[in-house]
Amino acid sequence: TSWDYKFSMISSKKWILVTLLDGSIIAGEFGTKAFASSVDNERDIYIEHIYNIDECGEWRIVDRNDGILIKGEYIKCIEFWNDDIRGEKNE
C-alpha cells in the first residue's frame, strides 16, 4: 500500500501534519522513536513529539508531551516535510 511504501522509505526525521476525519490537525515529528503500523486492519501511527502551529506558521513544541498515538480509522490524510522545508529554528 502507499501507507507501507511511504513509511518504509522514511530514513530520517520528517515533519508531518495529520488531518483527522473531523477536520482537526495534529502537527508532529516523525523521527527515530515514531512508528506506523503495517498491519492492514490495524493501521495506526505514533508521533513522538507534538507541536502547535501559531498564527505566523511557526511550529512550537508542546511542553511535557510524550507523543501521540492515532488510530488509522480517524486519519483523513498525512502531509510530510523534510527538515529544510519546515525549519529547525523553534527547537
Backbone atoms as SQL, in Angstrom:
CREATE TABLE atoms (id INTEGER PRIMARY KEY, chain TEXT, resi INTEGER, resn TEXT, atom TEXT, x REAL, y REAL, z REAL);
INSERT INTO atoms VALUES
  (1, 'A', 1, 'THR', 'N', 0.847, -1.199, 0.000),
  (2, 'A', 1, 'THR', 'CA', 0.000, 0.000, 0.000),
  (3, 'A', 1, 'THR', 'C', 0.877, 1.242, 0.000),
  (4, 'A', 2, 'SER', 'N', 0.305, 2.371, -0.327),
  (5, 'A', 2, 'SER', 'CA', 1.069, 3.622, -0.278),
  (6, 'A', 2, 'SER', 'C', 1.485, 3.940, 1.156),
  (7, 'A', 3, 'TRP', 'N', 0.649, 3.568, 2.127),
  (8, 'A', 3, 'TRP', 'CA', 0.985, 3.742, 3.554),
  (9, 'A', 3, 'TRP', 'C', 2.288, 2.993, 3.856),
  (10, 'A', 4, 'ASP', 'N', 2.339, 1.717, 3.506),
  (11, 'A', 4, 'ASP', 'CA', 3.532, 0.907, 3.752),
  (12, 'A', 4, 'ASP', 'C', 4.747, 1.457, 3.020),
  (13, 'A', 5, 'TYR', 'N', 4.552, 1.834, 1.777),
  (14, 'A', 5, 'TYR', 'CA', 5.655, 2.353, 0.972),
  (15, 'A', 5, 'TYR', 'C', 6.245, 3.607, 1.593),
  (16, 'A', 6, 'LYS', 'N', 5.408, 4.586, 1.881),
  (17, 'A', 6, 'LYS', 'CA', 5.898, 5.864, 2.393),
  (18, 'A', 6, 'LYS', 'C', 6.618, 5.693, 3.718),
  (19, 'A', 7, 'PHE', 'N', 5.987, 5.007, 4.653),
  (20, 'A', 7, 'PHE', 'CA', 6.617, 4.866, 5.964),
  (21, 'A', 7, 'PHE', 'C', 7.867, 4.001, 5.916),
  (22, 'A', 8, 'SER', 'N', 7.955, 3.036, 5.014),
  (23, 'A', 8, 'SER', 'CA', 9.157, 2.218, 4.907),
  (24, 'A', 8, 'SER', 'C', 10.316, 2.998, 4.292),
  (25, 'A', 9, 'MET', 'N', 10.018, 4.061, 3.561),
  (26, 'A', 9, 'MET', 'CA', 11.050, 4.870, 2.914),
  (27, 'A', 9, 'MET', 'C', 11.619, 5.960, 3.823),
  (28, 'A', 10, 'ILE', 'N', 11.022, 6.189, 4.968),
  (29, 'A', 10, 'ILE', 'CA', 11.489, 7.250, 5.870),
  (30, 'A', 10, 'ILE', 'C', 12.750, 6.779, 6.588),
  (31, 'A', 11, 'SER', 'N', 13.854, 7.482, 6.342),
  (32, 'A', 11, 'SER', 'CA', 15.127, 7.118, 6.969),
  (33, 'A', 11, 'SER', 'C', 15.675, 8.229, 7.859),
  (34, 'A', 12, 'SER', 'N', 15.019, 9.380, 7.845),
  (35, 'A', 12, 'SER', 'CA', 15.415, 10.481, 8.712),
  (36, 'A', 12, 'SER', 'C', 14.153, 11.207, 9.176),
  (37, 'A', 13, 'LYS', 'N', 14.330, 12.082, 10.127),
  (38, 'A', 13, 'LYS', 'CA', 13.195, 12.790, 10.719),
  (39, 'A', 13, 'LYS', 'C', 12.373, 13.521, 9.665),
  (40, 'A', 14, 'LYS', 'N', 11.058, 13.394, 9.792),
  (41, 'A', 14, 'LYS', 'CA', 10.118, 14.121, 8.935),
  (42, 'A', 14, 'LYS', 'C', 9.172, 14.906, 9.822),
  (43, 'A', 15, 'TRP', 'N', 8.671, 15.985, 9.303),
  (44, 'A', 15, 'TRP', 'CA', 7.633, 16.773, 9.968),
  (45, 'A', 15, 'TRP', 'C', 6.326, 16.414, 9.289),
  (46, 'A', 16, 'ILE', 'N', 5.301, 16.150, 10.080),
  (47, 'A', 16, 'ILE', 'CA', 4.046, 15.710, 9.494),
  (48, 'A', 16, 'ILE', 'C', 2.858, 16.497, 10.044),
  (49, 'A', 17, 'LEU', 'N', 1.863, 16.631, 9.195),
  (50, 'A', 17, 'LEU', 'CA', 0.559, 17.152, 9.593),
  (51, 'A', 17, 'LEU', 'C', -0.435, 16.036, 9.340),
  (52, 'A', 18, 'VAL', 'N', -1.115, 15.630, 10.383),
  (53, 'A', 18, 'VAL', 'CA', -2.126, 14.592, 10.264),
  (54, 'A', 18, 'VAL', 'C', -3.487, 15.276, 10.345),
  (55, 'A', 19, 'THR', 'N', -4.267, 15.166, 9.287),
  (56, 'A', 19, 'THR', 'CA', -5.622, 15.702, 9.291),
  (57, 'A', 19, 'THR', 'C', -6.566, 14.558, 9.619),
  (58, 'A', 20, 'LEU', 'N', -7.384, 14.784, 10.645),
  (59, 'A', 20, 'LEU', 'CA', -8.329, 13.762, 11.072),
  (60, 'A', 20, 'LEU', 'C', -9.654, 13.933, 10.339),
  (61, 'A', 21, 'LEU', 'N', -10.484, 12.927, 10.395),
  (62, 'A', 21, 'LEU', 'CA', -11.777, 12.958, 9.704),
  (63, 'A', 21, 'LEU', 'C', -12.658, 14.114, 10.164),
  (64, 'A', 22, 'ASP', 'N', -12.500, 14.550, 11.421),
  (65, 'A', 22, 'ASP', 'CA', -13.306, 15.670, 11.924),
  (66, 'A', 22, 'ASP', 'C', -12.734, 17.022, 11.526),
  (67, 'A', 23, 'GLY', 'N', -11.629, 17.032, 10.756),
  (68, 'A', 23, 'GLY', 'CA', -11.018, 18.272, 10.279),
  (69, 'A', 23, 'GLY', 'C', -9.918, 18.812, 11.170),
  (70, 'A', 24, 'SER', 'N', -9.761, 18.272, 12.368),
  (71, 'A', 24, 'SER', 'CA', -8.688, 18.751, 13.235),
  (72, 'A', 24, 'SER', 'C', -7.339, 18.286, 12.685),
  (73, 'A', 25, 'ILE', 'N', -6.300, 19.038, 13.041),
  (74, 'A', 25, 'ILE', 'CA', -4.959, 18.787, 12.516),
  (75, 'A', 25, 'ILE', 'C', -3.994, 18.601, 13.673),
  (76, 'A', 26, 'ILE', 'N', -3.142, 17.583, 13.541),
  (77, 'A', 26, 'ILE', 'CA', -2.099, 17.325, 14.521),
  (78, 'A', 26, 'ILE', 'C', -0.763, 17.485, 13.820),
  (79, 'A', 27, 'ALA', 'N', 0.063, 18.393, 14.344),
  (80, 'A', 27, 'ALA', 'CA', 1.401, 18.623, 13.803),
  (81, 'A', 27, 'ALA', 'C', 2.393, 17.868, 14.663),
  (82, 'A', 28, 'GLY', 'N', 3.360, 17.225, 14.026),
  (83, 'A', 28, 'GLY', 'CA', 4.310, 16.475, 14.819),
  (84, 'A', 28, 'GLY', 'C', 5.582, 16.105, 14.097),
  (85, 'A', 29, 'GLU', 'N', 6.439, 15.455, 14.873),
  (86, 'A', 29, 'GLU', 'CA', 7.726, 14.979, 14.392),
  (87, 'A', 29, 'GLU', 'C', 7.674, 13.463, 14.281),
  (88, 'A', 30, 'PHE', 'N', 7.967, 12.954, 13.092),
  (89, 'A', 30, 'PHE', 'CA', 8.066, 11.521, 12.879),
  (90, 'A', 30, 'PHE', 'C', 9.548, 11.209, 12.787),
  (91, 'A', 31, 'GLY', 'N', 10.131, 10.850, 13.923),
  (92, 'A', 31, 'GLY', 'CA', 11.565, 10.606, 13.990),
  (93, 'A', 31, 'GLY', 'C', 11.892, 9.168, 14.318),
  (94, 'A', 32, 'THR', 'N', 13.036, 8.967, 14.937),
  (95, 'A', 32, 'THR', 'CA', 13.531, 7.620, 15.196),
  (96, 'A', 32, 'THR', 'C', 12.694, 6.830, 16.195),
  (97, 'A', 33, 'LYS', 'N', 11.913, 7.508, 17.025),
  (98, 'A', 33, 'LYS', 'CA', 11.069, 6.820, 18.003),
  (99, 'A', 33, 'LYS', 'C', 9.613, 6.741, 17.560),
  (100, 'A', 34, 'ALA', 'N', 9.309, 7.233, 16.382),
  (101, 'A', 34, 'ALA', 'CA', 7.945, 7.179, 15.849),
  (102, 'A', 34, 'ALA', 'C', 7.702, 5.818, 15.207),
  (103, 'A', 35, 'PHE', 'N', 6.420, 5.529, 14.945),
  (104, 'A', 35, 'PHE', 'CA', 6.094, 4.219, 14.376),
  (105, 'A', 35, 'PHE', 'C', 4.787, 4.306, 13.609),
  (106, 'A', 36, 'ALA', 'N', 4.714, 3.592, 12.499),
  (107, 'A', 36, 'ALA', 'CA', 3.471, 3.443, 11.736),
  (108, 'A', 36, 'ALA', 'C', 3.244, 1.951, 11.526),
  (109, 'A', 37, 'SER', 'N', 2.103, 1.482, 11.939),
  (110, 'A', 37, 'SER', 'CA', 1.772, 0.058, 11.820),
  (111, 'A', 37, 'SER', 'C', 1.664, -0.349, 10.359),
  (112, 'A', 38, 'SER', 'N', 2.108, -1.563, 10.065),
  (113, 'A', 38, 'SER', 'CA', 1.972, -2.079, 8.700),
  (114, 'A', 38, 'SER', 'C', 0.939, -3.208, 8.634),
  (115, 'A', 39, 'VAL', 'N', 0.196, -3.399, 9.705),
  (116, 'A', 39, 'VAL', 'CA', -0.855, -4.414, 9.737),
  (117, 'A', 39, 'VAL', 'C', -2.103, -3.830, 9.079),
  (118, 'A', 40, 'ASP', 'N', -2.597, -4.485, 8.024),
  (119, 'A', 40, 'ASP', 'CA', -3.701, -3.939, 7.228),
  (120, 'A', 40, 'ASP', 'C', -4.915, -3.501, 8.028),
  (121, 'A', 41, 'ASN', 'N', -5.367, -4.300, 8.940),
  (122, 'A', 41, 'ASN', 'CA', -6.605, -3.977, 9.649),
  (123, 'A', 41, 'ASN', 'C', -6.373, -3.224, 10.957),
  (124, 'A', 42, 'GLU', 'N', -5.133, -2.849, 11.240),
  (125, 'A', 42, 'GLU', 'CA', -4.826, -2.110, 12.466),
  (126, 'A', 42, 'GLU', 'C', -3.882, -0.944, 12.185),
  (127, 'A', 43, 'ARG', 'N', -4.172, -0.184, 11.161),
  (128, 'A', 43, 'ARG', 'CA', -3.328, 0.965, 10.845),
  (129, 'A', 43, 'ARG', 'C', -3.394, 1.970, 11.991),
  (130, 'A', 44, 'ASP', 'N', -2.234, 2.379, 12.458),
  (131, 'A', 44, 'ASP', 'CA', -2.152, 3.457, 13.426),
  (132, 'A', 44, 'ASP', 'C', -0.770, 4.076, 13.305),
  (133, 'A', 45, 'ILE', 'N', -0.610, 5.222, 13.942),
  (134, 'A', 45, 'ILE', 'CA', 0.656, 5.933, 13.867),
  (135, 'A', 45, 'ILE', 'C', 0.972, 6.502, 15.240),
  (136, 'A', 46, 'TYR', 'N', 2.229, 6.397, 15.633),
  (137, 'A', 46, 'TYR', 'CA', 2.716, 7.022, 16.863),
  (138, 'A', 46, 'TYR', 'C', 3.661, 8.139, 16.435),
  (139, 'A', 47, 'ILE', 'N', 3.363, 9.346, 16.846),
  (140, 'A', 47, 'ILE', 'CA', 4.197, 10.518, 16.560),
  (141, 'A', 47, 'ILE', 'C', 4.908, 10.872, 17.862),
  (142, 'A', 48, 'GLU', 'N', 6.243, 10.991, 17.822),
  (143, 'A', 48, 'GLU', 'CA', 6.998, 11.110, 19.063),
  (144, 'A', 48, 'GLU', 'C', 6.968, 12.486, 19.707),
  (145, 'A', 49, 'HIS', 'N', 6.738, 13.540, 18.952),
  (146, 'A', 49, 'HIS', 'CA', 6.631, 14.883, 19.537),
  (147, 'A', 49, 'HIS', 'C', 5.495, 15.630, 18.848),
  (148, 'A', 50, 'ILE', 'N', 4.712, 16.353, 19.634),
  (149, 'A', 50, 'ILE', 'CA', 3.578, 17.110, 19.110),
  (150, 'A', 50, 'ILE', 'C', 3.913, 18.596, 19.139),
  (151, 'A', 51, 'TYR', 'N', 3.444, 19.308, 18.125),
  (152, 'A', 51, 'TYR', 'CA', 3.691, 20.737, 18.002),
  (153, 'A', 51, 'TYR', 'C', 2.382, 21.492, 17.823),
  (154, 'A', 52, 'ASN', 'N', 2.367, 22.739, 18.307),
  (155, 'A', 52, 'ASN', 'CA', 1.301, 23.673, 17.966),
  (156, 'A', 52, 'ASN', 'C', 1.849, 24.572, 16.875),
  (157, 'A', 53, 'ILE', 'N', 1.005, 24.978, 15.957),
  (158, 'A', 53, 'ILE', 'CA', 1.414, 25.911, 14.904),
  (159, 'A', 53, 'ILE', 'C', 0.743, 27.240, 15.206),
  (160, 'A', 54, 'ASP', 'N', 1.546, 28.293, 15.421),
  (161, 'A', 54, 'ASP', 'CA', 0.973, 29.585, 15.791),
  (162, 'A', 54, 'ASP', 'C', 0.441, 30.323, 14.565),
  (163, 'A', 55, 'GLU', 'N', -0.108, 31.504, 14.805),
  (164, 'A', 55, 'GLU', 'CA', -0.739, 32.276, 13.728),
  (165, 'A', 55, 'GLU', 'C', 0.242, 32.733, 12.653),
  (166, 'A', 56, 'CYS', 'N', 1.530, 32.702, 12.950),
  (167, 'A', 56, 'CYS', 'CA', 2.561, 33.063, 11.965),
  (168, 'A', 56, 'CYS', 'C', 3.112, 31.828, 11.237),
  (169, 'A', 57, 'GLY', 'N', 2.585, 30.660, 11.566),
  (170, 'A', 57, 'GLY', 'CA', 3.037, 29.433, 10.927),
  (171, 'A', 57, 'GLY', 'C', 4.247, 28.792, 11.584),
  (172, 'A', 58, 'GLU', 'N', 4.661, 29.337, 12.733),
  (173, 'A', 58, 'GLU', 'CA', 5.807, 28.776, 13.454),
  (174, 'A', 58, 'GLU', 'C', 5.378, 27.543, 14.242),
  (175, 'A', 59, 'TRP', 'N', 6.207, 26.506, 14.195),
  (176, 'A', 59, 'TRP', 'CA', 5.930, 25.272, 14.931),
  (177, 'A', 59, 'TRP', 'C', 6.569, 25.383, 16.312),
  (178, 'A', 60, 'ARG', 'N', 5.779, 25.168, 17.362),
  (179, 'A', 60, 'ARG', 'CA', 6.255, 25.243, 18.747),
  (180, 'A', 60, 'ARG', 'C', 5.944, 23.915, 19.436),
  (181, 'A', 61, 'ILE', 'N', 6.985, 23.295, 19.978),
  (182, 'A', 61, 'ILE', 'CA', 6.788, 22.006, 20.637),
  (183, 'A', 61, 'ILE', 'C', 5.861, 22.178, 21.843),
  (184, 'A', 62, 'VAL', 'N', 4.987, 21.220, 22.065),
  (185, 'A', 62, 'VAL', 'CA', 4.083, 21.227, 23.206),
  (186, 'A', 62, 'VAL', 'C', 4.863, 20.745, 24.423),
  (187, 'A', 63, 'ASP', 'N', 4.907, 21.570, 25.467),
  (188, 'A', 63, 'ASP', 'CA', 5.636, 21.223, 26.682),
  (189, 'A', 63, 'ASP', 'C', 5.130, 19.922, 27.283),
  (190, 'A', 64, 'ARG', 'N', 6.054, 19.144, 27.802),
  (191, 'A', 64, 'ARG', 'CA', 5.787, 17.923, 28.553),
  (192, 'A', 64, 'ARG', 'C', 5.076, 16.841, 27.755),
  (193, 'A', 65, 'ASN', 'N', 5.019, 16.951, 26.427),
  (194, 'A', 65, 'ASN', 'CA', 4.349, 15.892, 25.659),
  (195, 'A', 65, 'ASN', 'C', 5.294, 14.720, 25.454),
  (196, 'A', 66, 'ASP', 'N', 4.702, 13.555, 25.346),
  (197, 'A', 66, 'ASP', 'CA', 5.458, 12.328, 25.121),
  (198, 'A', 66, 'ASP', 'C', 4.897, 11.603, 23.898),
  (199, 'A', 67, 'GLY', 'N', 4.423, 12.387, 22.940),
  (200, 'A', 67, 'GLY', 'CA', 3.929, 11.819, 21.705),
  (201, 'A', 67, 'GLY', 'C', 2.432, 11.582, 21.712),
  (202, 'A', 68, 'ILE', 'N', 1.956, 11.041, 20.602),
  (203, 'A', 68, 'ILE', 'CA', 0.533, 10.761, 20.443),
  (204, 'A', 68, 'ILE', 'C', 0.357, 9.526, 19.571),
  (205, 'A', 69, 'LEU', 'N', -0.615, 8.724, 19.918),
  (206, 'A', 69, 'LEU', 'CA', -0.992, 7.548, 19.135),
  (207, 'A', 69, 'LEU', 'C', -2.321, 7.863, 18.464),
  (208, 'A', 70, 'ILE', 'N', -2.373, 7.702, 17.143),
  (209, 'A', 70, 'ILE', 'CA', -3.593, 7.993, 16.384),
  (210, 'A', 70, 'ILE', 'C', -4.006, 6.735, 15.639),
  (211, 'A', 71, 'LYS', 'N', -5.216, 6.304, 15.864),
  (212, 'A', 71, 'LYS', 'CA', -5.745, 5.131, 15.159),
  (213, 'A', 71, 'LYS', 'C', -6.019, 5.502, 13.702),
  (214, 'A', 72, 'GLY', 'N', -5.642, 4.626, 12.806),
  (215, 'A', 72, 'GLY', 'CA', -5.779, 4.870, 11.379),
  (216, 'A', 72, 'GLY', 'C', -7.191, 5.179, 10.926),
  (217, 'A', 73, 'GLU', 'N', -8.178, 4.624, 11.595),
  (218, 'A', 73, 'GLU', 'CA', -9.570, 4.836, 11.194),
  (219, 'A', 73, 'GLU', 'C', -10.018, 6.288, 11.347),
  (220, 'A', 74, 'TYR', 'N', -9.240, 7.106, 12.069),
  (221, 'A', 74, 'TYR', 'CA', -9.587, 8.514, 12.267),
  (222, 'A', 74, 'TYR', 'C', -8.796, 9.450, 11.358),
  (223, 'A', 75, 'ILE', 'N', -7.855, 8.913, 10.587),
  (224, 'A', 75, 'ILE', 'CA', -6.984, 9.733, 9.750),
  (225, 'A', 75, 'ILE', 'C', -7.586, 9.942, 8.366),
  (226, 'A', 76, 'LYS', 'N', -7.645, 11.210, 7.961),
  (227, 'A', 76, 'LYS', 'CA', -8.086, 11.563, 6.615),
  (228, 'A', 76, 'LYS', 'C', -6.883, 11.612, 5.673),
  (229, 'A', 77, 'CYS', 'N', -5.823, 12.308, 6.091),
  (230, 'A', 77, 'CYS', 'CA', -4.608, 12.378, 5.275),
  (231, 'A', 77, 'CYS', 'C', -3.413, 12.759, 6.140),
  (232, 'A', 78, 'ILE', 'N', -2.224, 12.521, 5.595),
  (233, 'A', 78, 'ILE', 'CA', -0.975, 12.861, 6.270),
  (234, 'A', 78, 'ILE', 'C', -0.086, 13.596, 5.266),
  (235, 'A', 79, 'GLU', 'N', 0.442, 14.753, 5.686),
  (236, 'A', 79, 'GLU', 'CA', 1.383, 15.515, 4.859),
  (237, 'A', 79, 'GLU', 'C', 2.768, 15.396, 5.488),
  (238, 'A', 80, 'PHE', 'N', 3.813, 15.333, 4.649),
  (239, 'A', 80, 'PHE', 'CA', 5.188, 15.132, 5.101),
  (240, 'A', 80, 'PHE', 'C', 6.080, 16.279, 4.623),
  (241, 'A', 81, 'TRP', 'N', 7.062, 16.690, 5.481),
  (242, 'A', 81, 'TRP', 'CA', 8.078, 17.671, 5.106),
  (243, 'A', 81, 'TRP', 'C', 9.431, 17.243, 5.625),
  (244, 'A', 82, 'ASN', 'N', 10.481, 17.620, 4.887),
  (245, 'A', 82, 'ASN', 'CA', 11.852, 17.432, 5.346),
  (246, 'A', 82, 'ASN', 'C', 12.227, 18.566, 6.271),
  (247, 'A', 83, 'ASP', 'N', 13.309, 18.408, 7.028),
  (248, 'A', 83, 'ASP', 'CA', 13.781, 19.439, 7.970),
  (249, 'A', 83, 'ASP', 'C', 13.997, 20.784, 7.295),
  (250, 'A', 84, 'ASP', 'N', 14.600, 20.777, 6.118),
  (251, 'A', 84, 'ASP', 'CA', 14.959, 22.032, 5.470),
  (252, 'A', 84, 'ASP', 'C', 13.741, 22.835, 5.021),
  (253, 'A', 85, 'ILE', 'N', 12.599, 22.214, 4.888),
  (254, 'A', 85, 'ILE', 'CA', 11.399, 22.935, 4.488),
  (255, 'A', 85, 'ILE', 'C', 10.678, 23.504, 5.711),
  (256, 'A', 86, 'ARG', 'N', 10.521, 22.702, 6.755),
  (257, 'A', 86, 'ARG', 'CA', 9.837, 23.138, 7.968),
  (258, 'A', 86, 'ARG', 'C', 10.726, 24.040, 8.806),
  (259, 'A', 87, 'GLY', 'N', 11.996, 23.765, 8.806),
  (260, 'A', 87, 'GLY', 'CA', 12.955, 24.565, 9.566),
  (261, 'A', 87, 'GLY', 'C', 13.163, 24.024, 10.963),
  (262, 'A', 88, 'GLU', 'N', 14.305, 24.375, 11.530),
  (263, 'A', 88, 'GLU', 'CA', 14.677, 23.877, 12.841),
  (264, 'A', 88, 'GLU', 'C', 14.796, 24.985, 13.875),
  (265, 'A', 89, 'LYS', 'N', 14.420, 26.198, 13.571),
  (266, 'A', 89, 'LYS', 'CA', 14.698, 27.318, 14.450),
  (267, 'A', 89, 'LYS', 'C', 13.877, 27.342, 15.733),
  (268, 'A', 90, 'ASN', 'N', 12.824, 26.512, 15.847),
  (269, 'A', 90, 'ASN', 'CA', 11.955, 26.575, 17.022),
  (270, 'A', 90, 'ASN', 'C', 12.230, 25.513, 18.063),
  (271, 'A', 91, 'GLU', 'N', 13.286, 24.746, 17.909),
  (272, 'A', 91, 'GLU', 'CA', 13.517, 23.683, 18.888),
  (273, 'A', 91, 'GLU', 'C', 14.417, 24.124, 19.990);
